[in-house]
């Protein structure tokens, strides 16, 4: 491989900086938008929160009775 210049202008004879950047960039997705959550998981979360509130309310009611 030909001699390449590093980010600070230093000599990088093996081109390791360039190869490392190619390796890191290879794993990154091109679109940075997150995928929308499926409706089923959102419904499960809502049901879980309602159940947790109901359990806490029942425990508080029994403790104060």
PDBQT receptor file of N, H, CA, C and O in Angstrom, charges set to zero:
ATOM      1  N   UNK A   1       0.846  -1.175   0.000  1.00  0.00    +0.000 N 
ATOM      2  CA  UNK A   1       0.000   0.000   0.000  1.00  0.00    +0.000 C 
ATOM      3  C   UNK A   1       0.888   1.233   0.000  1.00  0.00    +0.000 C 
ATOM      4  O   UNK A   1       1.975   1.202   0.576  1.00  0.00    +0.000 OA
ATOM      5  N   UNK A   2       0.465   2.286  -0.613  1.00  0.00    +0.000 N 
ATOM      6  H   UNK A   2      -0.418   2.311  -1.080  1.00  0.00    +0.000 HD
ATOM      7  CA  UNK A   2       1.261   3.508  -0.706  1.00  0.00    +0.000 C 
ATOM      8  C   UNK A   2       1.246   4.248   0.623  1.00  0.00    +0.000 C 
ATOM      9  O   UNK A   2       0.353   4.063   1.449  1.00  0.00    +0.000 OA
ATOM     10  N   UNK A   3       2.252   5.087   0.807  1.00  0.00    +0.000 N 
ATOM     11  H   UNK A   3       2.978   5.237   0.136  1.00  0.00    +0.000 HD
ATOM     12  CA  UNK A   3       2.300   5.895   2.014  1.00  0.00    +0.000 C 
ATOM     13  C   UNK A   3       1.139   6.875   2.013  1.00  0.00    +0.000 C 
ATOM     14  O   UNK A   3       0.881   7.549   1.015  1.00  0.00    +0.000 OA
ATOM     15  N   UNK A   4       0.444   6.948   3.137  1.00  0.00    +0.000 N 
ATOM     16  H   UNK A   4       0.653   6.401   3.947  1.00  0.00    +0.000 HD
ATOM     17  CA  UNK A   4      -0.677   7.872   3.255  1.00  0.00    +0.000 C 
ATOM     18  C   UNK A   4      -0.415   8.816   4.403  1.00  0.00    +0.000 C 
ATOM     19  O   UNK A   4       0.403   8.537   5.280  1.00  0.00    +0.000 OA
ATOM     20  N   UNK A   5      -1.097   9.912   4.393  1.00  0.00    +0.000 N 
ATOM     21  H   UNK A   5      -1.761  10.140   3.681  1.00  0.00    +0.000 HD
ATOM     22  CA  UNK A   5      -0.962  10.892   5.469  1.00  0.00    +0.000 C 
ATOM     23  C   UNK A   5      -2.019  10.641   6.517  1.00  0.00    +0.000 C 
ATOM     24  O   UNK A   5      -3.182  10.421   6.181  1.00  0.00    +0.000 OA
ATOM     25  N   UNK A   6      -1.635  10.670   7.793  1.00  0.00    +0.000 N 
ATOM     26  H   UNK A   6      -0.690  10.849   8.066  1.00  0.00    +0.000 HD
ATOM     27  CA  UNK A   6      -2.573  10.508   8.895  1.00  0.00    +0.000 C 
ATOM     28  C   UNK A   6      -3.329  11.798   9.122  1.00  0.00    +0.000 C 
ATOM     29  O   UNK A   6      -3.130  12.768   8.390  1.00  0.00    +0.000 OA
ATOM     30  N   UNK A   7      -4.193  11.828  10.123  1.00  0.00    +0.000 N 
ATOM     31  H   UNK A   7      -4.355  11.041  10.718  1.00  0.00    +0.000 HD
ATOM     32  CA  UNK A   7      -5.016  13.011  10.378  1.00  0.00    +0.000 C 
ATOM     33  C   UNK A   7      -4.188  14.247  10.749  1.00  0.00    +0.000 C 
ATOM     34  O   UNK A   7      -4.606  15.364  10.445  1.00  0.00    +0.000 OA
ATOM     35  N   UNK A   8      -3.023  14.083  11.397  1.00  0.00    +0.000 N 
ATOM     36  H   UNK A   8      -2.683  13.176  11.645  1.00  0.00    +0.000 HD
ATOM     37  CA  UNK A   8      -2.208  15.234  11.771  1.00  0.00    +0.000 C 
ATOM     38  C   UNK A   8      -1.091  15.464  10.758  1.00  0.00    +0.000 C 
ATOM     39  O   UNK A   8      -0.189  16.259  11.020  1.00  0.00    +0.000 OA
ATOM     40  N   UNK A   9      -1.125  14.802   9.629  1.00  0.00    +0.000 N 
ATOM     41  H   UNK A   9      -1.858  14.155   9.416  1.00  0.00    +0.000 HD
ATOM     42  CA  UNK A   9      -0.098  14.977   8.634  1.00  0.00    +0.000 C 
ATOM     43  C   UNK A   9       1.114  14.093   8.865  1.00  0.00    +0.000 C 
ATOM     44  O   UNK A   9       2.117  14.235   8.164  1.00  0.00    +0.000 OA
ATOM     45  N   UNK A  10       1.047  13.180   9.836  1.00  0.00    +0.000 N 
ATOM     46  H   UNK A  10       0.233  13.065  10.404  1.00  0.00    +0.000 HD
ATOM     47  CA  UNK A  10       2.165  12.279  10.092  1.00  0.00    +0.000 C 
ATOM     48  C   UNK A  10       2.143  11.147   9.086  1.00  0.00    +0.000 C 
ATOM     49  O   UNK A  10       1.083  10.802   8.562  1.00  0.00    +0.000 OA
ATOM     50  N   UNK A  11       3.283  10.573   8.814  1.00  0.00    +0.000 N 
ATOM     51  H   UNK A  11       4.143  10.853   9.240  1.00  0.00    +0.000 HD
ATOM     52  CA  UNK A  11       3.380   9.498   7.852  1.00  0.00    +0.000 C 
ATOM     53  C   UNK A  11       2.775   8.219   8.433  1.00  0.00    +0.000 C 
ATOM     54  O   UNK A  11       3.129   7.816   9.540  1.00  0.00    +0.000 OA
ATOM     55  N   UNK A  12       1.881   7.591   7.707  1.00  0.00    +0.000 N 
ATOM     56  H   UNK A  12       1.594   7.919   6.807  1.00  0.00    +0.000 HD
ATOM     57  CA  UNK A  12       1.238   6.339   8.107  1.00  0.00    +0.000 C 
ATOM     58  C   UNK A  12       1.550   5.309   7.032  1.00  0.00    +0.000 C 
ATOM     59  O   UNK A  12       0.726   5.090   6.144  1.00  0.00    +0.000 OA
ATOM     60  N   UNK A  13       2.727   4.664   7.085  1.00  0.00    +0.000 N 
ATOM     61  H   UNK A  13       3.397   4.841   7.806  1.00  0.00    +0.000 HD
ATOM     62  CA  UNK A  13       3.155   3.812   5.980  1.00  0.00    +0.000 C 
ATOM     63  C   UNK A  13       2.251   2.613   5.729  1.00  0.00    +0.000 C 
ATOM     64  O   UNK A  13       2.139   2.172   4.585  1.00  0.00    +0.000 OA
ATOM     65  N   UNK A  14       1.608   2.074   6.745  1.00  0.00    +0.000 N 
ATOM     66  H   UNK A  14       1.699   2.433   7.674  1.00  0.00    +0.000 HD
ATOM     67  CA  UNK A  14       0.765   0.900   6.552  1.00  0.00    +0.000 C 
ATOM     68  C   UNK A  14      -0.655   1.273   6.164  1.00  0.00    +0.000 C 
ATOM     69  O   UNK A  14      -1.432   0.406   5.763  1.00  0.00    +0.000 OA
ATOM     70  N   UNK A  15      -1.005   2.534   6.274  1.00  0.00    +0.000 N 
ATOM     71  H   UNK A  15      -0.374   3.239   6.599  1.00  0.00    +0.000 HD
ATOM     72  CA  UNK A  15      -2.376   2.944   5.984  1.00  0.00    +0.000 C 
ATOM     73  C   UNK A  15      -3.354   2.441   7.024  1.00  0.00    +0.000 C 
ATOM     74  O   UNK A  15      -4.537   2.273   6.730  1.00  0.00    +0.000 OA
ATOM     75  N   UNK A  16      -2.876   2.196   8.245  1.00  0.00    +0.000 N 
ATOM     76  H   UNK A  16      -1.915   2.332   8.484  1.00  0.00    +0.000 HD
ATOM     77  CA  UNK A  16      -3.738   1.589   9.262  1.00  0.00    +0.000 C 
ATOM     78  C   UNK A  16      -4.884   2.517   9.663  1.00  0.00    +0.000 C 
ATOM     79  O   UNK A  16      -5.978   2.041   9.970  1.00  0.00    +0.000 OA
ATOM     80  N   UNK A  17      -4.659   3.806   9.666  1.00  0.00    +0.000 N 
ATOM     81  H   UNK A  17      -3.771   4.192   9.416  1.00  0.00    +0.000 HD
ATOM     82  CA  UNK A  17      -5.729   4.738  10.015  1.00  0.00    +0.000 C 
ATOM     83  C   UNK A  17      -6.846   4.650   8.994  1.00  0.00    +0.000 C 
ATOM     84  O   UNK A  17      -8.025   4.637   9.348  1.00  0.00    +0.000 OA
ATOM     85  N   UNK A  18      -6.471   4.590   7.735  1.00  0.00    +0.000 N 
ATOM     86  H   UNK A  18      -5.513   4.601   7.448  1.00  0.00    +0.000 HD
ATOM     87  CA  UNK A  18      -7.456   4.511   6.666  1.00  0.00    +0.000 C 
ATOM     88  C   UNK A  18      -8.220   3.188   6.737  1.00  0.00    +0.000 C 
ATOM     89  O   UNK A  18      -9.435   3.163   6.538  1.00  0.00    +0.000 OA
ATOM     90  N   UNK A  19      -7.527   2.108   7.014  1.00  0.00    +0.000 N 
ATOM     91  H   UNK A  19      -6.540   2.129   7.175  1.00  0.00    +0.000 HD
ATOM     92  CA  UNK A  19      -8.189   0.803   7.118  1.00  0.00    +0.000 C 
ATOM     93  C   UNK A  19      -9.103   0.763   8.340  1.00  0.00    +0.000 C 
ATOM     94  O   UNK A  19     -10.184   0.178   8.281  1.00  0.00    +0.000 OA
ATOM     95  N   UNK A  20      -8.683   1.378   9.449  1.00  0.00    +0.000 N 
ATOM     96  H   UNK A  20      -7.805   1.854   9.497  1.00  0.00    +0.000 HD
ATOM     97  CA  UNK A  20      -9.514   1.402  10.648  1.00  0.00    +0.000 C 
ATOM     98  C   UNK A  20     -10.798   2.189  10.391  1.00  0.00    +0.000 C 
ATOM     99  O   UNK A  20     -11.884   1.756  10.777  1.00  0.00    +0.000 OA
ATOM    100  N   UNK A  21     -10.671   3.334   9.743  1.00  0.00    +0.000 N 
ATOM    101  H   UNK A  21      -9.788   3.685   9.430  1.00  0.00    +0.000 HD
ATOM    102  CA  UNK A  21     -11.866   4.132   9.447  1.00  0.00    +0.000 C 
ATOM    103  C   UNK A  21     -12.817   3.378   8.539  1.00  0.00    +0.000 C 
ATOM    104  O   UNK A  21     -14.031   3.449   8.727  1.00  0.00    +0.000 OA
ATOM    105  N   UNK A  22     -12.293   2.656   7.557  1.00  0.00    +0.000 N 
ATOM    106  H   UNK A  22     -11.306   2.599   7.404  1.00  0.00    +0.000 HD
ATOM    107  CA  UNK A  22     -13.149   1.871   6.678  1.00  0.00    +0.000 C 
ATOM    108  C   UNK A  22     -13.858   0.775   7.473  1.00  0.00    +0.000 C 
ATOM    109  O   UNK A  22     -15.030   0.490   7.227  1.00  0.00    +0.000 OA
ATOM    110  N   UNK A  23     -13.156   0.163   8.423  1.00  0.00    +0.000 N 
ATOM    111  H   UNK A  23     -12.204   0.394   8.623  1.00  0.00    +0.000 HD
ATOM    112  CA  UNK A  23     -13.747  -0.876   9.256  1.00  0.00    +0.000 C 
ATOM    113  C   UNK A  23     -14.860  -0.311  10.130  1.00  0.00    +0.000 C 
ATOM    114  O   UNK A  23     -15.924  -0.919  10.242  1.00  0.00    +0.000 OA
ATOM    115  N   UNK A  24     -14.632   0.833  10.744  1.00  0.00    +0.000 N 
ATOM    116  H   UNK A  24     -13.767   1.328  10.654  1.00  0.00    +0.000 HD
ATOM    117  CA  UNK A  24     -15.631   1.446  11.627  1.00  0.00    +0.000 C 
ATOM    118  C   UNK A  24     -16.830   1.911  10.824  1.00  0.00    +0.000 C 
ATOM    119  O   UNK A  24     -17.972   1.708  11.236  1.00  0.00    +0.000 OA
ATOM    120  N   UNK A  25     -16.580   2.538   9.671  1.00  0.00    +0.000 N 
ATOM    121  H   UNK A  25     -15.652   2.703   9.336  1.00  0.00    +0.000 HD
ATOM    122  CA  UNK A  25     -17.682   3.037   8.853  1.00  0.00    +0.000 C 
ATOM    123  C   UNK A  25     -18.506   1.913   8.242  1.00  0.00    +0.000 C 
ATOM    124  O   UNK A  25     -19.673   2.113   7.906  1.00  0.00    +0.000 OA
ATOM    125  N   UNK A  26     -17.916   0.739   8.096  1.00  0.00    +0.000 N 
ATOM    126  H   UNK A  26     -16.968   0.576   8.369  1.00  0.00    +0.000 HD
ATOM    127  CA  UNK A  26     -18.619  -0.388   7.495  1.00  0.00    +0.000 C 
ATOM    128  C   UNK A  26     -19.793  -0.828   8.353  1.00  0.00    +0.000 C 
ATOM    129  O   UNK A  26     -20.817  -1.256   7.819  1.00  0.00    +0.000 OA
ATOM    130  N   UNK A  27     -19.666  -0.731   9.679  1.00  0.00    +0.000 N 
ATOM    131  H   UNK A  27     -18.835  -0.383  10.113  1.00  0.00    +0.000 HD
ATOM    132  CA  UNK A  27     -20.714  -1.206  10.573  1.00  0.00    +0.000 C 
ATOM    133  C   UNK A  27     -21.804  -0.201  10.855  1.00  0.00    +0.000 C 
ATOM    134  O   UNK A  27     -22.808  -0.557  11.470  1.00  0.00    +0.000 OA
ATOM    135  N   UNK A  28     -21.651   1.037  10.432  1.00  0.00    +0.000 N 
ATOM    136  H   UNK A  28     -20.835   1.326   9.932  1.00  0.00    +0.000 HD
ATOM    137  CA  UNK A  28     -22.658   2.050  10.741  1.00  0.00    +0.000 C 
ATOM    138  C   UNK A  28     -23.743   2.047   9.678  1.00  0.00    +0.000 C 
ATOM    139  O   UNK A  28     -23.439   1.992   8.486  1.00  0.00    +0.000 OA
ATOM    140  N   UNK A  29     -25.000   2.105  10.087  1.00  0.00    +0.000 N 
ATOM    141  H   UNK A  29     -25.247   2.150  11.055  1.00  0.00    +0.000 HD
ATOM    142  CA  UNK A  29     -26.080   2.152   9.093  1.00  0.00    +0.000 C 
ATOM    143  C   UNK A  29     -26.106   3.509   8.388  1.00  0.00    +0.000 C 
ATOM    144  O   UNK A  29     -25.718   4.527   8.963  1.00  0.00    +0.000 OA
ATOM    145  N   UNK A  30     -26.556   3.508   7.169  1.00  0.00    +0.000 N 
ATOM    146  H   UNK A  30     -26.871   2.681   6.703  1.00  0.00    +0.000 HD
ATOM    147  CA  UNK A  30     -26.610   4.748   6.396  1.00  0.00    +0.000 C 
ATOM    148  C   UNK A  30     -27.736   5.651   6.885  1.00  0.00    +0.000 C 
ATOM    149  O   UNK A  30     -27.564   6.868   6.941  1.00  0.00    +0.000 OA
ATOM    150  N   UNK A  31     -28.878   5.082   7.236  1.00  0.00    +0.000 N 
ATOM    151  H   UNK A  31     -29.017   4.092   7.190  1.00  0.00    +0.000 HD
ATOM    152  CA  UNK A  31     -30.005   5.873   7.735  1.00  0.00    +0.000 C 
ATOM    153  C   UNK A  31     -29.904   5.955   9.252  1.00  0.00    +0.000 C 
ATOM    154  O   UNK A  31     -29.800   4.928   9.922  1.00  0.00    +0.000 OA
ATOM    155  N   UNK A  32     -29.932   7.162   9.799  1.00  0.00    +0.000 N 
ATOM    156  H   UNK A  32     -30.016   7.997   9.255  1.00  0.00    +0.000 HD
ATOM    157  CA  UNK A  32     -29.787   7.326  11.245  1.00  0.00    +0.000 C 
ATOM    158  C   UNK A  32     -31.134   7.411  11.953  1.00  0.00    +0.000 C 
ATOM    159  O   UNK A  32     -31.188   7.695  13.150  1.00  0.00    +0.000 OA
ATOM    160  N   UNK A  33     -32.224   7.168  11.223  1.00  0.00    +0.000 N 
ATOM    161  H   UNK A  33     -32.180   6.937  10.251  1.00  0.00    +0.000 HD
ATOM    162  CA  UNK A  33     -33.540   7.215  11.860  1.00  0.00    +0.000 C 
ATOM    163  C   UNK A  33     -33.815   5.904  12.575  1.00  0.00    +0.000 C 
ATOM    164  O   UNK A  33     -33.600   4.836  12.002  1.00  0.00    +0.000 OA
ATOM    165  N   UNK A  34     -34.291   5.960  13.827  1.00  0.00    +0.000 N 
ATOM    166  H   UNK A  34     -34.466   6.827  14.293  1.00  0.00    +0.000 HD
ATOM    167  CA  UNK A  34     -34.624   4.712  14.518  1.00  0.00    +0.000 C 
ATOM    168  C   UNK A  34     -35.889   4.097  13.918  1.00  0.00    +0.000 C 
ATOM    169  O   UNK A  34     -36.771   4.810  13.439  1.00  0.00    +0.000 OA
ATOM    170  N   UNK A  35     -35.963   2.798  13.949  1.00  0.00    +0.000 N 
ATOM    171  H   UNK A  35     -35.247   2.219  14.338  1.00  0.00    +0.000 HD
ATOM    172  CA  UNK A  35     -37.143   2.100  13.437  1.00  0.00    +0.000 C 
ATOM    173  C   UNK A  35     -38.315   2.330  14.384  1.00  0.00    +0.000 C 
ATOM    174  O   UNK A  35     -38.124   2.353  15.600  1.00  0.00    +0.000 OA
ATOM    175  N   UNK A  36     -39.514   2.499  13.858  1.00  0.00    +0.000 N 
ATOM    176  H   UNK A  36     -39.670   2.480  12.871  1.00  0.00    +0.000 HD
ATOM    177  CA  UNK A  36     -40.669   2.689  14.743  1.00  0.00    +0.000 C 
ATOM    178  C   UNK A  36     -40.948   1.430  15.558  1.00  0.00    +0.000 C 
ATOM    179  O   UNK A  36     -40.778   0.310  15.076  1.00  0.00    +0.000 OA
ATOM    180  N   UNK A  37     -41.375   1.634  16.791  1.00  0.00    +0.000 N 
ATOM    181  H   UNK A  37     -41.513   2.544  17.183  1.00  0.00    +0.000 HD
ATOM    182  CA  UNK A  37     -41.669   0.507  17.676  1.00  0.00    +0.000 C 
ATOM    183  C   UNK A  37     -42.949  -0.178  17.212  1.00  0.00    +0.000 C 
ATOM    184  O   UNK A  37     -43.903   0.494  16.820  1.00  0.00    +0.000 OA
ATOM    185  N   UNK A  38     -42.978  -1.489  17.252  1.00  0.00    +0.000 N 
ATOM    186  H   UNK A  38     -42.203  -2.035  17.571  1.00  0.00    +0.000 HD
ATOM    187  CA  UNK A  38     -44.207  -2.198  16.888  1.00  0.00    +0.000 C 
ATOM    188  C   UNK A  38     -45.327  -1.859  17.858  1.00  0.00    +0.000 C 
ATOM    189  O   UNK A  38     -45.078  -1.586  19.032  1.00  0.00    +0.000 OA
ATOM    190  N   UNK A  39     -46.550  -1.876  17.372  1.00  0.00    +0.000 N 
ATOM    191  H   UNK A  39     -46.752  -2.097  16.418  1.00  0.00    +0.000 HD
ATOM    192  CA  UNK A  39     -47.702  -1.510  18.206  1.00  0.00    +0.000 C 
ATOM    193  C   UNK A  39     -47.873  -2.487  19.359  1.00  0.00    +0.000 C 
ATOM    194  O   UNK A  39     -48.333  -2.091  20.430  1.00  0.00    +0.000 OA
ATOM    195  N   UNK A  40     -47.517  -3.753  19.169  1.00  0.00    +0.000 N 
ATOM    196  H   UNK A  40     -47.144  -4.075  18.299  1.00  0.00    +0.000 HD
ATOM    197  CA  UNK A  40     -47.681  -4.752  20.220  1.00  0.00    +0.000 C 
ATOM    198  C   UNK A  40     -46.845  -4.457  21.444  1.00  0.00    +0.000 C 
ATOM    199  O   UNK A  40     -47.314  -4.633  22.569  1.00  0.00    +0.000 OA
ATOM    200  N   UNK A  41     -45.599  -4.006  21.248  1.00  0.00    +0.000 N 
ATOM    201  H   UNK A  41     -45.218  -3.864  20.334  1.00  0.00    +0.000 HD
ATOM    202  CA  UNK A  41     -44.747  -3.715  22.394  1.00  0.00    +0.000 C 
ATOM    203  C   UNK A  41     -45.236  -2.466  23.136  1.00  0.00    +0.000 C 
ATOM    204  O   UNK A  41     -45.115  -2.377  24.358  1.00  0.00    +0.000 OA
ATOM    205  N   UNK A  42     -45.777  -1.523  22.406  1.00  0.00    +0.000 N 
ATOM    206  H   UNK A  42     -45.875  -1.595  21.414  1.00  0.00    +0.000 HD
ATOM    207  CA  UNK A  42     -46.314  -0.314  23.049  1.00  0.00    +0.000 C 
ATOM    208  C   UNK A  42     -47.534  -0.658  23.886  1.00  0.00    +0.000 C 
ATOM    209  O   UNK A  42     -47.705  -0.138  24.989  1.00  0.00    +0.000 OA
ATOM    210  N   UNK A  43     -48.382  -1.536  23.361  1.00  0.00    +0.000 N 
ATOM    211  H   UNK A  43     -48.244  -1.959  22.465  1.00  0.00    +0.000 HD
ATOM    212  CA  UNK A  43     -49.572  -1.962  24.100  1.00  0.00    +0.000 C 
ATOM    213  C   UNK A  43     -49.170  -2.725  25.357  1.00  0.00    +0.000 C 
ATOM    214  O   UNK A  43     -49.768  -2.541  26.417  1.00  0.00    +0.000 OA
ATOM    215  N   UNK A  44     -48.160  -3.578  25.241  1.00  0.00    +0.000 N 
ATOM    216  H   UNK A  44     -47.674  -3.728  24.380  1.00  0.00    +0.000 HD
ATOM    217  CA  UNK A  44     -47.679  -4.317  26.408  1.00  0.00    +0.000 C 
ATOM    218  C   UNK A  44     -47.125  -3.401  27.480  1.00  0.00    +0.000 C 
ATOM    219  O   UNK A  44     -47.321  -3.639  28.671  1.00  0.00    +0.000 OA
ATOM    220  N   UNK A  45     -46.432  -2.351  27.056  1.00  0.00    +0.000 N 
ATOM    221  H   UNK A  45     -46.273  -2.157  26.088  1.00  0.00    +0.000 HD
ATOM    222  CA  UNK A  45     -45.896  -1.383  28.009  1.00  0.00    +0.000 C 
ATOM    223  C   UNK A  45     -47.016  -0.669  28.748  1.00  0.00    +0.000 C 
ATOM    224  O   UNK A  45     -46.945  -0.493  29.965  1.00  0.00    +0.000 OA
ATOM    225  N   UNK A  46     -48.038  -0.262  28.033  1.00  0.00    +0.000 N 
ATOM    226  H   UNK A  46     -48.096  -0.406  27.045  1.00  0.00    +0.000 HD
ATOM    227  CA  UNK A  46     -49.175   0.437  28.665  1.00  0.00    +0.000 C 
ATOM    228  C   UNK A  46     -49.878  -0.492  29.648  1.00  0.00    +0.000 C 
ATOM    229  O   UNK A  46     -50.216  -0.079  30.757  1.00  0.00    +0.000 OA
ATOM    230  N   UNK A  47     -50.098  -1.738  29.250  1.00  0.00    +0.000 N 
ATOM    231  H   UNK A  47     -49.822  -2.073  28.349  1.00  0.00    +0.000 HD
ATOM    232  CA  UNK A  47     -50.760  -2.694  30.148  1.00  0.00    +0.000 C 
ATOM    233  C   UNK A  47     -49.900  -2.948  31.387  1.00  0.00    +0.000 C 
ATOM    234  O   UNK A  47     -50.430  -3.069  32.492  1.00  0.00    +0.000 OA
ATOM    235  N   UNK A  48     -48.594  -3.028  31.214  1.00  0.00    +0.000 N 
ATOM    236  H   UNK A  48     -48.164  -2.929  30.317  1.00  0.00    +0.000 HD
ATOM    237  CA  UNK A  48     -47.693  -3.221  32.349  1.00  0.00    +0.000 C 
ATOM    238  C   UNK A  48     -47.738  -2.065  33.329  1.00  0.00    +0.000 C 
ATOM    239  O   UNK A  48     -47.749  -2.273  34.542  1.00  0.00    +0.000 OA
ATOM    240  N   UNK A  49     -47.765  -0.857  32.810  1.00  0.00    +0.000 N 
ATOM    241  H   UNK A  49     -47.757  -0.688  31.824  1.00  0.00    +0.000 HD
ATOM    242  CA  UNK A  49     -47.823   0.327  33.683  1.00  0.00    +0.000 C 
ATOM    243  C   UNK A  49     -49.142   0.367  34.446  1.00  0.00    +0.000 C 
ATOM    244  O   UNK A  49     -49.161   0.651  35.643  1.00  0.00    +0.000 OA
ATOM    245  N   UNK A  50     -50.250   0.080  33.752  1.00  0.00    +0.000 N 
ATOM    246  H   UNK A  50     -50.234  -0.151  32.779  1.00  0.00    +0.000 HD
ATOM    247  CA  UNK A  50     -51.558   0.075  34.416  1.00  0.00    +0.000 C 
ATOM    248  C   UNK A  50     -51.596  -1.006  35.498  1.00  0.00    +0.000 C 
ATOM    249  O   UNK A  50     -52.139  -0.780  36.579  1.00  0.00    +0.000 OA
ATOM    250  N   UNK A  51     -51.028  -2.167  35.215  1.00  0.00    +0.000 N 
ATOM    251  H   UNK A  51     -50.587  -2.351  34.336  1.00  0.00    +0.000 HD
ATOM    252  CA  UNK A  51     -51.009  -3.245  36.207  1.00  0.00    +0.000 C 
ATOM    253  C   UNK A  51     -50.162  -2.863  37.414  1.00  0.00    +0.000 C 
ATOM    254  O   UNK A  51     -50.536  -3.148  38.552  1.00  0.00    +0.000 OA
ATOM    255  N   UNK A  52     -49.018  -2.218  37.173  1.00  0.00    +0.000 N 
ATOM    256  H   UNK A  52     -48.713  -1.987  36.249  1.00  0.00    +0.000 HD
ATOM    257  CA  UNK A  52     -48.153  -1.803  38.287  1.00  0.00    +0.000 C 
ATOM    258  C   UNK A  52     -48.853  -0.777  39.167  1.00  0.00    +0.000 C 
ATOM    259  O   UNK A  52     -48.762  -0.849  40.392  1.00  0.00    +0.000 OA
ATOM    260  N   UNK A  53     -49.544   0.172  38.560  1.00  0.00    +0.000 N 
ATOM    261  H   UNK A  53     -49.618   0.230  37.564  1.00  0.00    +0.000 HD
ATOM    262  CA  UNK A  53     -50.273   1.180  39.337  1.00  0.00    +0.000 C 
ATOM    263  C   UNK A  53     -51.392   0.520  40.137  1.00  0.00    +0.000 C 
ATOM    264  O   UNK A  53     -51.631   0.882  41.289  1.00  0.00    +0.000 OA
ATOM    265  N   UNK A  54     -52.073  -0.442  39.532  1.00  0.00    +0.000 N 
ATOM    266  H   UNK A  54     -51.879  -0.737  38.596  1.00  0.00    +0.000 HD
ATOM    267  CA  UNK A  54     -53.157  -1.136  40.241  1.00  0.00    +0.000 C 
ATOM    268  C   UNK A  54     -52.616  -1.932  41.425  1.00  0.00    +0.000 C 
ATOM    269  O   UNK A  54     -53.236  -1.961  42.488  1.00  0.00    +0.000 OA
ATOM    270  N   UNK A  55     -51.479  -2.569  41.251  1.00  0.00    +0.000 N 
ATOM    271  H   UNK A  55     -50.975  -2.546  40.388  1.00  0.00    +0.000 HD
ATOM    272  CA  UNK A  55     -50.889  -3.338  42.359  1.00  0.00    +0.000 C 
ATOM    273  C   UNK A  55     -50.456  -2.418  43.492  1.00  0.00    +0.000 C 
ATOM    274  O   UNK A  55     -50.702  -2.715  44.661  1.00  0.00    +0.000 OA
ATOM    275  N   UNK A  56     -49.815  -1.308  43.155  1.00  0.00    +0.000 N 
ATOM    276  H   UNK A  56     -49.615  -1.067  42.205  1.00  0.00    +0.000 HD
ATOM    277  CA  UNK A  56     -49.398  -0.353  44.193  1.00  0.00    +0.000 C 
ATOM    278  C   UNK A  56     -50.609   0.208  44.907  1.00  0.00    +0.000 C 
ATOM    279  O   UNK A  56     -50.576   0.363  46.128  1.00  0.00    +0.000 OA
ATOM    280  N   UNK A  57     -51.679   0.519  44.190  1.00  0.00    +0.000 N 
ATOM    281  H   UNK A  57     -51.706   0.393  43.198  1.00  0.00    +0.000 HD
ATOM    282  CA  UNK A  57     -52.898   1.032  44.812  1.00  0.00    +0.000 C 
ATOM    283  C   UNK A  57     -53.530  -0.021  45.725  1.00  0.00    +0.000 C 
ATOM    284  O   UNK A  57     -54.014   0.313  46.806  1.00  0.00    +0.000 OA
ATOM    285  N   UNK A  58     -53.531  -1.287  45.304  1.00  0.00    +0.000 N 
ATOM    286  H   UNK A  58     -53.138  -1.559  44.425  1.00  0.00    +0.000 HD
ATOM    287  CA  UNK A  58     -54.111  -2.348  46.133  1.00  0.00    +0.000 C 
ATOM    288  C   UNK A  58     -53.302  -2.551  47.406  1.00  0.00    +0.000 C 
ATOM    289  O   UNK A  58     -53.875  -2.729  48.481  1.00  0.00    +0.000 OA
ATOM    290  N   UNK A  59     -51.984  -2.528  47.297  1.00  0.00    +0.000 N 
ATOM    291  H   UNK A  59     -51.519  -2.384  46.423  1.00  0.00    +0.000 HD
ATOM    292  CA  UNK A  59     -51.129  -2.684  48.479  1.00  0.00    +0.000 C 
ATOM    293  C   UNK A  59     -51.334  -1.505  49.447  1.00  0.00    +0.000 C 
ATOM    294  O   UNK A  59     -51.425  -1.698  50.659  1.00  0.00    +0.000 OA
ATOM    295  N   UNK A  60     -51.405  -0.300  48.902  1.00  0.00    +0.000 N 
ATOM    296  H   UNK A  60     -51.332  -0.143  47.917  1.00  0.00    +0.000 HD
ATOM    297  CA  UNK A  60     -51.634   0.881  49.768  1.00  0.00    +0.000 C 
ATOM    298  C   UNK A  60     -52.993   0.812  50.427  1.00  0.00    +0.000 C 
ATOM    299  O   UNK A  60     -53.131   1.169  51.597  1.00  0.00    +0.000 OA
ATOM    300  N   UNK A  61     -54.012   0.353  49.689  1.00  0.00    +0.000 N 
ATOM    301  H   UNK A  61     -53.899   0.063  48.738  1.00  0.00    +0.000 HD
ATOM    302  CA  UNK A  61     -55.354   0.254  50.265  1.00  0.00    +0.000 C 
ATOM    303  C   UNK A  61     -55.400  -0.775  51.390  1.00  0.00    +0.000 C 
ATOM    304  O   UNK A  61     -56.034  -0.552  52.422  1.00  0.00    +0.000 OA
ATOM    305  N   UNK A  62     -54.710  -1.923  51.180  1.00  0.00    +0.000 N 
ATOM    306  H   UNK A  62     -54.195  -2.104  50.343  1.00  0.00    +0.000 HD
ATOM    307  CA  UNK A  62     -54.675  -2.953  52.216  1.00  0.00    +0.000 C 
ATOM    308  C   UNK A  62     -53.879  -2.474  53.443  1.00  0.00    +0.000 C 
ATOM    309  O   UNK A  62     -54.225  -2.810  54.576  1.00  0.00    +0.000 OA
ATOM    310  N   UNK A  63     -52.827  -1.700  53.218  1.00  0.00    +0.000 N 
ATOM    311  H   UNK A  63     -52.546  -1.428  52.297  1.00  0.00    +0.000 HD
ATOM    312  CA  UNK A  63     -52.005  -1.226  54.334  1.00  0.00    +0.000 C 
ATOM    313  C   UNK A  63     -52.749  -0.200  55.171  1.00  0.00    +0.000 C 
ATOM    314  O   UNK A  63     -52.541  -0.126  56.382  1.00  0.00    +0.000 OA
ATOM    315  N   UNK A  64     -53.606   0.586  54.554  1.00  0.00    +0.000 N 
ATOM    316  H   UNK A  64     -53.775   0.526  53.570  1.00  0.00    +0.000 HD
ATOM    317  CA  UNK A  64     -54.332   1.636  55.273  1.00  0.00    +0.000 C 
ATOM    318  C   UNK A  64     -55.672   1.151  55.816  1.00  0.00    +0.000 C 
ATOM    319  O   UNK A  64     -56.327   1.884  56.557  1.00  0.00    +0.000 OA
ATOM    320  N   UNK A  65     -56.087  -0.033  55.477  1.00  0.00    +0.000 N 
ATOM    321  H   UNK A  65     -55.555  -0.629  54.875  1.00  0.00    +0.000 HD
ATOM    322  CA  UNK A  65     -57.388  -0.551  55.905  1.00  0.00    +0.000 C 
ATOM    323  C   UNK A  65     -57.381  -0.963  57.344  1.00  0.00    +0.000 C 
ATOM    324  O   UNK A  65     -58.401  -1.420  57.861  1.00  0.00    +0.000 OA
TER     325      UNK A  65
